[in-house]
Amino acid sequence: MPTLAYPPKPRPGDRIAVISPSSGLPGVLPLPYELGLERLEKDFGLVPVEYPGTRRMNSTPRQRADDIHAAFGDASVAAVMASIGGDDQISVLPLLDRALLSAHPKPFFGFSDNTNLLAFLWNSGIVGYHGASVMTELGRPGAMHPLTAGSLRAALFTSGPYDLTPVDRYGDEVTDWADPQTFAAEPLLRPCDSWWWHRPEPIVEGASWGGNLETLSRMLTAGREIQRDTAAYDGCVLFLETSEELPAAEEVFGILRAMGERGLLQRFPALLMGRAKAWSLEKRNDPETKAGYAREQRAAVLRALEAYAPETMAVFDVDLGHTDPQQVIPYGGRIRVDGPARRITVTY
């Protein structure tokens, strides 16, 4: 199991780079982006620094790689945050200068398609942070969810253990980011179940690895930033979540089956599975349909574990992905999953 280094933390008043390693949506949908920048300054005391591609759609992979290099290489910048995700960051990976990023380690915050860069940093020995993009969590209409804000503040500014918190209400429906009137509405939260534990007998502690399942599938296909020697992941805590692509249960099982056939899935003694996002602008599912989707996804994950990792402990409905609220997961940092106490502690 690897031991990764935590980069130095920023302090209020420091500069934070805001980059778009995947999609340049800030230039198309400024409402959540500008709100996110405002909160970085007013609520967190950080000074956002933008780059040539931050607000530019259809930047080339080279242009996005240049922004990543500039953000990490700038000694006046203390941390780096993605504006949002996307779907083609995998094309940026071959262009990244590992030596440059390793020589200038900084906390990087992002999730979804940013799983690519987080895995790159993992392989470079640097702890990253899965969560808290500018347009989504910081740009949440109305106000940031208190649980999201508390987790982000701890991940940004503190070092040490932090207990994740189960919730009794969640949301996965978004307002129209292009319409000032509908955008202003506070997101809808619905009642939800707490964490659901599978084989909760052990206590597992290890470095974390994982991220967005659909992104990991593409990385597996391309052979990018996933170790061929799967022993590199022995004893790590796997965490996974799915996006607004709403992958079918059979697709989720198929990706996990591929991980199992590769000898990867069984390396992890514990799995944290994010609460399933079950609504998108293209599929506006009602509550009953969403509940059925989540049940089918859980069954698919359990089926894969039974086939390839029958001893793995799993915790479902952890708020770590595309649903609201969202808690930050240190990518490569320590996670302790205490089954008997039903407790999850991350180290920021």
Sequence and secondary structure as in RCSB ss.txt:
>XXXX:A:sequence
MPTLAYPPKPRPGDRIAVISPSSGLPGVLPLPYELGLERLEKDFGLVPVEYPGTRRMNSTPRQRADDIHAAFGDA
SVAAVMASIGGDDQISVLPLLDRALLSAHPKPFFGFSDNTNLLAFLWNSGIVGYHGASVMTELGRPGAMHPLTAG
SLRAALFTSGPYDLTPVDRYGDEVTDWADPQTFAAEPLLRPCDSWWWHRPEPIVEGASWGGNLETLSRMLTAGRE
IQRDTAAYDGCVLFLETSEELPAAEEVFGILRAMGERGLLQRFPALLMGRAKAWSLEKRNDPETKAGYAREQRAA
VLRALEAYAPETMAVFDVDLGHTDPQQVIPYGGRIRVDGPARRITVTY
>XXXX:A:secstr
    B      TT EEEEE SS  GGGT HHHHHHHHHHHHHTT  EEEE TTTT TT  HHHHHHHHHHHHH T
TEEEEEES   S GGGTGGG  HHHHHHS   EEE GGGHHHHHHHHHTTB EEE   IIIIIT SSS  HHHHH
HHHHHHH  SEEE    SEEB     TT HHHHTS    EE    EEES  SEEEEEEEEEEHHHHHHHHHHT S
S SSGGGGTT EEEEE  TT   HHHHHHHHHHHHHTT GGG SEEEEE      SS    HHHHHHHHHHHHHH
HHHHHHHH TT EEEEEES SSSBS   EEESSEEEEETTTTEEEEE 
